[in-house]
Amino acid sequence: MKSITDVSDVLQAQRKKLGLSQKDMLMRIGMSQQQYQKIESGSDMRLSTLLRVLEGMGLELTILPQEQARTLPTVPDGQESDEPEQTSVWSSELDDLKDRS
């Protein structure tokens, strides 16, 4: 991911995938509505805040070298892929979000 906006887009897409409204999410993680809206709008956030949101969504932060991250397969929900081209898992999430807009 290249920007905070990319992170925010992924978080918003995951929240919707879980079938949660912003209100559901902020109640799940104990945050004010204003705080959570700032996160999804692309405002800069503390690492501790990001970790809190990820925990509430059942996600984990993993740090990889860029070269290794580029080789991750784009495979939905753990299914195996026969495709030779591999891109970032997050790129797939962002593409899905853009398609819905």
Secondary structure, 3 states (H helix, E strand, C coil): CCCHHHHHHHHHHHHHHCCCCHHHHHHHHCCCHHHHHHHHCCCCCCHHHHHHHHHHHCCCCCCCCHHHHHCCCCCHHHCCCCCCCCCCHHHHHHHHHHHHC
